[in-house]
Amino acid sequence: YAKYNYSLTEKINLYADLQYRNINHSIGGIDDDLRDLTQDHDYDFFNPKLGLFYQPSSKSKAYISWAVGHREPNRSNFTDTDPNGKQPTFESLNDFEAGYSVTTNRISAGTNIYFMLYDDQLILTGEINDVGSAIMTNVDKSYRAGIELMAGAKILPTLTWDINATFSNNKILDFTEYVDNWDTWGQDTFMLGATTIAFSPSVVANSTISYEPLTGLNIALISQFVSRQYIDNSSNDNRSIDPYFVNNLKVSYSFNPKAVKEVQFHLLISNLLNEQYETNA
């Protein structure tokens, strides 16, 4: 790993991160279905990152960056795959990002825009193996693009409000679905074109309102909204999880006795409004 930073001016910096990784998977033995799992996989990855950082004032900053990343399959990707089907390989990522943030005594705000272009992205299929673990597979071309928004305000000396939200588009460019046909004991093939990546909601938003009526006592209302998620990569509404909005209440109290540095008590009430919802399927 190496990192280099160059100051063009007092307000503008160029930086470069260079990383080399070597990974080896060596698996031996027999699976519970008597299938021989013996296999070896060796990967060499070069992951560079280049960026420009601009700080026009002490209260604001901006950046733009480009990075390359790679991710290797894990052990379960190799052991859970169909030995007669497509074998897992590593995924490659080109990540383009730009952001801006500003901070004052009373407020803070920021935004980040990203475009992540993948080759052979490892994604969840919605299937599980014989012990209930999620199965992943490679898709040729896919991307994730979106904008992240963050803001915080000190409304009163004892009252703060922090919010963040991500709006994204997560797509497989040309997805082929394979469905088991129990009449023929084979599989039917469906060319679906562009579809939404499984378990990738287009909107995720969070809010935390914190109130400190007494020194050491903090009361926080924590809210989260998650938009519709598809449980496989077909973009079929019949195979999706409905949007949900959930609120949690957290109460914390801390004090400093002489015997120890600090004592903390926490009370958490999850799903304060008794919302019925699903997070998985």
C-alpha positions in Angstrom: 0.0 0.0 0.0 1.3 3.5 -0.9 -0.2 6.9 -0.6 0.9 10.2 -2.2 -0.4 13.7 -1.6 0.6 16.8 -3.5 -0.5 20.4 -2.7 -1.2 22.4 -5.9 -2.2 25.4 -3.8 -3.1 26.0 -0.2 -6.7 25.0 -1.0 -6.2 22.3 -3.6 -4.7 18.8 -3.0 -4.1 16.0 -5.4 -3.8 12.5 -3.9 -3.2 8.9 -5.1 -3.7 5.6 -3.2 -2.1 2.5 -4.7 -2.9 -1.0 -3.3 -1.8 -4.5 -4.3 -3.5 -7.5 -2.9 -2.8 -11.2 -3.4 -5.5 -13.8 -2.3 -5.3 -17.5 -2.4 -8.2 -19.9 -1.7 -7.2 -23.6 -1.2 -10.1 -25.9 -0.4 -10.0 -29.6 0.2 -12.4 -32.3 1.4 -15.8 -33.8 0.6 -19.1 -32.0 0.9 -22.2 -33.5 2.6 -23.5 -34.6 -0.8 -20.2 -36.5 -1.3 -19.0 -34.0 -3.9 -15.2 -33.4 -4.0 -14.6 -29.7 -3.1 -10.8 -29.7 -3.8 -9.9 -26.6 -5.6 -7.4 -23.7 -5.7 -7.8 -20.1 -6.7 -5.2 -17.4 -6.8 -5.8 -13.7 -7.4 -3.6 -10.6 -7.9 -5.4 -7.3 -7.7 -4.1 -3.7 -8.3 -6.5 -1.1 -6.8 -5.6 2.5 -7.5 -7.5 5.6 -6.4 -7.0 9.2 -7.7 -8.6 12.3 -6.4 -8.7 16.0 -6.0 -9.6 17.7 -2.7 -10.6 21.4 -2.6 -11.2 23.4 0.6 -12.3 26.9 -0.2 -12.8 27.8 3.5 -12.5 26.3 6.9 -16.2 25.6 6.8 -16.6 23.9 3.4 -14.8 21.3 1.3 -15.3 19.4 -2.0 -13.7 16.4 -3.7 -13.8 14.3 -6.8 -12.3 10.9 -7.2 -11.9 7.8 -9.3 -11.1 4.4 -7.9 -10.7 0.8 -9.1 -11.6 -2.1 -6.8 -11.8 -5.8 -6.9 -13.6 -8.4 -4.8 -12.8 -12.1 -4.8 -15.5 -14.8 -4.2 -15.5 -16.2 -0.6 -15.5 -19.8 0.4 -19.2 -20.3 0.3 -19.4 -18.9 -3.2 -17.2 -21.7 -4.3 -18.7 -24.5 -2.3 -22.4 -23.6 -2.9 -22.2 -23.2 -6.7 -23.5 -25.8 -9.1 -20.4 -27.8 -10.2 -21.9 -28.2 -13.6 -22.9 -24.5 -13.9 -21.1 -21.2 -14.2 -18.3 -20.9 -11.7 -17.8 -17.7 -9.6 -15.1 -15.3 -10.5 -13.9 -12.0 -9.0 -15.8 -8.7 -9.6 -14.2 -5.5 -10.9 -15.4 -2.0 -10.0 -14.8 1.5 -11.4 -16.1 4.0 -8.9 -16.6 7.7 -9.7 -17.6 10.0 -6.8 -17.9 13.8 -6.2 -19.0 15.5 -3.0 -19.4 18.8 -1.2 -20.0 19.6 2.5 -20.4 22.7 4.7 -20.3 23.1 8.5 -21.2 26.1 10.7 -21.9 26.4 14.4 -25.6 25.6 14.0 -25.9 23.5 10.9 -24.0 21.0 8.7 -24.9 19.7 5.2 -23.3 17.6 2.6 -24.0 15.7 -0.6 -22.2 12.9 -2.4 -22.8 11.7 -6.0 -21.5 8.3 -7.1 -21.5 6.0 -10.1 -20.2 2.5 -9.6 -19.7 0.5 -12.8 -19.2 -3.3 -12.3 -17.9 -6.2 -14.3 -19.0 -9.6 -13.0 -20.5 -8.1 -9.8 -21.3 -10.7 -7.2 -24.9 -10.3 -6.2 -27.5 -12.1 -4.2 -29.8 -14.3 -6.3 -32.6 -14.7 -3.7 -31.8 -18.4 -3.5 -30.5 -20.2 -0.4 -28.5 -23.3 0.0 -29.3 -26.4 2.0 -28.3 -24.8 5.3 -30.1 -21.5 4.6 -27.1 -19.3 3.5 -27.7 -16.8 0.7 -26.3 -17.8 -2.7 -24.4 -15.2 -4.8 -23.6 -15.3 -8.5 -21.8 -13.1 -11.0 -23.6 -10.9 -13.5 -21.7 -9.6 -16.5 -22.6 -5.9 -16.5 -24.3 -3.9 -13.7 -24.1 -0.5 -12.0 -25.1 1.4 -8.9 -25.7 5.2 -9.2 -27.1 7.6 -6.7 -26.9 10.7 -4.5 -26.4 10.8 -0.8 -27.7 13.8 1.2 -26.8 14.6 4.8 -27.8 17.4 7.1 -27.8 18.3 10.8 -29.1 21.2 12.8 -28.7 22.4 16.4 -32.3 23.7 16.9 -31.7 24.5 20.5 -28.7 24.0 22.9 -30.4 20.8 24.0 -32.1 19.7 20.8 -30.5 18.4 17.6 -31.8 16.9 14.4 -29.7 14.7 12.0 -31.0 13.3 8.8 -29.5 11.4 5.8 -31.0 9.9 2.7 -29.7 7.9 -0.3 -31.5 7.9 -3.7 -30.1 5.3 -6.0 -30.6 3.3 -9.2 -29.2 -0.2 -9.0 -29.4 -2.1 -12.3 -28.3 -5.3 -14.0 -28.0 -4.3 -17.7 -29.0 -7.6 -19.3 -30.3 -10.3 -16.9 -31.2 -13.8 -17.7 -33.5 -15.7 -15.3 -33.4 -19.5 -15.0 -36.5 -21.1 -13.4 -36.8 -24.7 -12.5 -39.5 -26.6 -14.5 -40.7 -29.5 -12.5 -42.6 -31.0 -15.5 -39.5 -31.4 -17.6 -36.9 -31.6 -14.7 -35.0 -28.9 -16.5 -34.9 -25.1 -16.4 -36.8 -22.4 -18.4 -34.8 -19.4 -19.6 -36.2 -15.8 -19.6 -34.3 -12.9 -21.1 -35.5 -10.0 -18.9 -33.2 -7.2 -20.0 -32.5 -4.5 -17.5 -33.6 -5.3 -14.0 -33.1 -4.0 -10.4 -30.5 -5.7 -8.3 -32.0 -7.8 -5.5 -32.2 -6.3 -2.0 -31.2 -2.8 -3.3 -33.8 -0.3 -2.3 -33.9 2.9 -4.4 -34.5 5.1 -1.3 -33.1 4.7 2.3 -33.7 7.6 4.7 -32.8 8.0 8.4 -33.6 10.6 11.0 -32.4 11.1 14.6 -33.9 13.7 16.9 -32.0 14.0 20.1 -33.0 15.9 23.2 -30.8 16.4 26.3 -33.1 17.8 29.1 -30.4 17.1 31.8 -26.7 16.7 31.8 -26.0 13.1 31.0 -29.5 12.2 29.9 -30.3 11.9 26.2 -33.6 10.9 24.6 -33.5 10.1 20.9 -36.2 9.2 18.3 -34.6 7.2 15.6 -36.6 6.7 12.4 -35.9 4.8 9.2 -37.6 4.5 5.8 -36.7 1.8 3.3 -38.4 1.7 -0.1 -39.5 -1.4 -2.0 -36.9 -4.2 -2.4 -36.9 -7.1 -4.8 -36.0 -10.5 -3.3 -34.5 -11.7 -6.6 -33.2 -10.1 -9.7 -36.4 -10.4 -11.8 -37.9 -7.0 -10.8 -41.2 -8.8 -10.2 -43.5 -7.0 -7.7 -44.8 -10.4 -6.6 -41.3 -11.2 -5.4 -40.7 -8.0 -3.4 -40.7 -6.6 0.1 -43.1 -3.6 0.7 -41.7 -0.3 1.8 -41.6 0.3 5.5 -41.2 3.1 8.0 -40.0 2.3 11.5 -39.4 4.3 14.7 -37.2 3.4 17.7 -36.8 5.3 21.0 -33.5 5.3 22.8 -32.9 6.7 26.2 -29.3 6.9 27.6 -28.0 8.2 30.9 -24.4 8.4 32.0 -22.7 9.7 35.2 -19.2 9.8 36.6 -18.9 8.3 40.1 -15.6 8.5 42.0 -14.9 4.7 41.8 -15.0 4.4 38.0 -14.5 6.6 35.1 -18.1 6.4 33.7 -21.4 4.5 34.2 -23.9 4.3 31.4 -27.5 3.0 31.2 -29.3 2.4 27.9 -33.0 1.7 27.2 -34.1 0.9 23.7 -37.7 0.5 22.5 -37.6 -1.0 19.0 -40.6 -0.4 16.6 -42.2 2.1 18.9 -45.4 2.4 16.9 -45.9 -1.4 16.5 -45.5 -1.3 12.7 -45.9 -4.6 10.9 -43.2 -5.1 8.2 -40.7 -7.5 6.7 -37.0 -6.9 6.1 -36.3 -10.2 4.3 -38.0 -13.1 2.5 
